[in-house]
């Protein structure tokens, strides 16, 4: 996707418009049903039902199109030179709605990694994590990479090779100093989190 920047801008505007439709539908649902009032607060179940109905009214087509655009950008990231990768990280990070949706590509990675032929999809999930660039809480990043690692091993992928490539493409540092995404990838297999939360699953897979 050579024109990823223009496609990202178009997708971001579509997501902003979708958010407006969703918010209006959600407000109408909650007010219309009297969920908010004096000394009255809706239950979690009522809010969930209102959110689900509002999403149905706003439609999923925009979200699906935006997810496809981000997936293609992740594919471009895997082939882009270093300066373009930095630009992708910056532009996606600045596109608020698109950046929020980006994490769904990371979280969907394990479910889409089922066999040896899913290596490209696995790499795009790692690319999405690299583009996120530790903007989310680092604990969430550890959990996401752990789930990806387990799914990759279960699918018969050479996970170390894929993570090594993600490491090579990752941001080597943070603005103002400090370790960045590259160090996160490099150090993950030797981390306490890996030993406590990933290795036990790998042992079960090897035993089975």
N, C-alpha and C positions, 0 to 999 in steps of 0.2 A: 504494500500500500504506500505508494510514493507520495500521495496527496493526503497523508494521514492528518496533517494539521488542519486542513480545511474540513475534512470529515469529522474530526473531533469537535470543531467549533459548531458544525451543523448539528451533530448529535447532542452536544451540551445544550444548545438552545431548545431542541426538541424535548430534552429531559426537564428543562426549566418550565416549559409549557405544560408538560405532563404533571409536574409537581403542583402547578397552579390548579389544574383540573382535579387532581387528587385531593388537595387541601380544601377546595370548595365543596367537593362531594362529601368529604369527611365532616366538615363543619355542618353541612345540611343534615347529614345523618344524625349527628349527635344532638343538634339543637331540635330537630324535628321530633326526635324520640324523647326529648326532655331528659337527656342523660346528665346534663349539667344544670344546676340550680342552687338556690340558697340552701346551704348545708347538705348538698347532695353531690356525691362524686360517683362516677360510673365504676363498675367492677372491671377487672382485667378482661373478663369474658365479653362484657359489653363493648369495651374499646376494641378488642380484637375483631369482633363481629362487624363493628362499624368500619374499621380499617379494611377488612376483607371486602365489604360491600363497596366502599369508596374506590378500592383498586379495580374491582370489576367494572365499575362505572367509568373510570379513567381509561381502562383498557391496558392490555399487556403488550400491544404491538410496538409501542415506543421503547419499552424496556428491552424487548427482544432485539430490536434493531440496534439499540445502543450497545447491548452486550456483544453483538456480532462485530460492531465497529471496534470495540475495545479488544476483542479477541484478535482481530486483524492487526491492530496496533501492536499487540504483544508479539505477533508473528514478525512484524517489521522490526521490533526491538531486537529480536534474536539475530537479525542480519545487519543491523545498522552499525555504522562506525561510532566511535566513542563520543564524538560531539553530538551526533544526532540522538544517541541514547540519553545523554544528559538533557537534551531538549525535550524528548518524550517524557522523561521523568518530571521535568518542570511543568510542562504544559498540562499533562494529565493531573498532576498534583494541584494545579491552580484551577482546574475545571471541577468545581465543587460537586455537582451532581454526578458527573462521570467518575470522579474519584471514589465516591461512595459506592457506585455500582461495580467498580473495579474489584473490590474485595470479594464480590460474589464469584468472580472467576477463580480466585484463589480457593475459596471454600468449595466450589464445585469440582475442583481438580481431582480429589480422591474418587468421587463417584464416577468420573469420566475416565478413570485409569483402571481398566479391567484386564488388559492383556498386552503382550509384547508390541502390538501394532499401535498402541496408544502413546508411544513415546513423544510424538509431536504435540499432542494435547497436554501431556505431562510437562513438557518444556515450556509451553505457553502459560501454564499455571505458575511455574517457577518465574517466568518473565513478569507476570502480573505482580508477584511478590516482590520482585526486584524493582519494578516501577513504583510500587508503594513506598519502597525505600525507608522502611521503619518509621513511617509517619503514624502508623497505628501503634498501639501499646506493644512493646516488645514481647510481652507474654502471649498476646494474640498471635504474633508472628511465629513464635516458637511452636505454639499449638498447631498452627496451620502447616508449618514445614514438617512437623512430626507426623501429622495425618497424611501429608503427601508422601513422605518417606515410606511409611508403612504400606500405603496403597501401591506405590511403585514397586516395592519388593514383592508384594503379593501378586502383582501383574507380571512379574518376571523381567522387570526393567533393570538396566544397569544404573541404579540410582546415583551412585557415586559419580559416574561419568556425567550424568545430566546436571547434578548439583555443581560439579566442577565447572561446567560450561556457564551455569548461572552465576557462579562466583566470578568467573573471568569477566562477565558482562556487567557486574554490579558496580554500584557507586563505591569507590574506594574510601571515601571519607564523608564527613559531615561539615557543613558550613560552621566555621568557628572552632573546628577541631573535633576530636573524638572519633571513635571507630564508627564505621558505616556498615552498609549492607554487605559489602564484600567480606568483612571480618565476621559478620553474623553467619554467613554461609560457611566460611572456612572453619569456624570454631564449633559449629553445631554438633557434629558427630562426636566431638570430645567433651561436650557439655554435660553438666549434671542433669539437665532436663532430658537429654537424649538417653542417658543411662537409666533414669528413673521412669520415663514415660514412653520411650520408643523401643529400647532394647528388649524389654519384656515381651512385647508383641512380636518382635523379630524372632525371639527364641521359640515362641509358640509356632510361628510359621515354619521355622527350620525343623522343629520336632514333628510337625505334621506332614 
